[in-house]
Amino acid sequence: MAQSPLYVKALPLQELDDVDAIKAEISTGNILIVRITPLAKKSVDETKLAITELTDHVKSKGGDIARLGEERIVITPPGVKIWRKEAAGTEAPLAAVPSRKESVPGTS
């Protein structure tokens, strides 16, 4: 039985509508690196909403999600866990937007 390939994909989160496309990619079992900065520059509230929706979706599927630096998040399918520096068994909450505004290029 042939297994479909697993891909690592980089996607931007530019609009709140992009969440559905990202959810579809999660459902196919790909590993995603999502750049949140484009939406964060437009709306902090929409970014928080998108991250919350993605987090709920990923957790319901048995996947994992975490920040990857200031501008990106990484999402993995079921069976792929993200290593965290924190002590085993604890998970730091995923911040919805960059913590320092000055770290986002193009903002002041």
N, C-alpha and C positions, 0 to 999 in steps of 0.2 A: 504494500500500500504506500503510495507516494505521499509525502507530506509537503504541504505548500511551504515556500520559504518564509523565514522570519526576516523582516527588514527593520533597520533603524532609520527613522525618517525625521527630518527637521522640518517643522512647520511653524508659521507665524500665527499668532492670535491677534488679528487686526480688528475684528468686529465681534460682537457678541454672537452673531450668527455662525461664526467659525467653530463654535463649541460642538455643533452637531456633526460637522465633518471630522473633528478630532475624536468624538465618541465613536464614529464609524470606524476610524482607524484602530481605536482601542479594541473594538469588537473583532477585528481581523487578526489580532494577536501581535501587532507590530510594537516595537519599542519607539517611543516618540520623544523628541527633544523639542519643546514648544517655547518659542520666544514670546514672552508676554509684554515686552516693552511697547510694541505698537499700540495695543489697547490701553495700557497703563498711561500712556501719554495723553490719550483722549479722555478717559474716564476711570478714576480709581474705583468708583462704585461698580461699574460694569466689570472691571477686572476682578474684583472680589466675588461678584456673582458668578462669573465664569469659572474661577478657581474652585469655588464651593461646589458648583454643579459637576465639574470634572472630577473632583475628589470623591464626591458621593458615587458617581458612576463607576470610577475605577475601583473603589472599595467594594461595591456591590458585585463586581465581576471577579474579585479576588486578586486584582492587580495591586500595584504600588505607585505612589506619586511622591515627589520631593522636589525641593528647590535645587537648582543647579546654578549656583552663583546668583548674581543680582538680577539678571535679565531672563532667565530660562527656568523651566521646570522639566523634569524627566518623568515619563509615564511608562510603566512596564506592564506586560500582560500577566495573567495568573502563572505562577511557577517561577517568576523572575522577581527577586526582591532587591531592593536598593540598600546597599550597605550604608550605615550611618555611624558616625563617631560616637554617638551617645551610647550609654550602657545598654547591653542586650535587653530587649523586652520593652524599651521605652522608645516612643516616637515623638519627635518634636513636631509641633503643629506647623503646617505649611502656611507661610505668610503669603498673602494674596498679591502683594505688590512689593517692589524694592523698598528696603527699609530706609535707605538714604536717598532723598530726592536728587542730590547732587551727583549720585552715581549713575543716573539715567542720562545717556547722551542726549543732548538737544534740549534739556530742561534747565531752568535756573531758579 
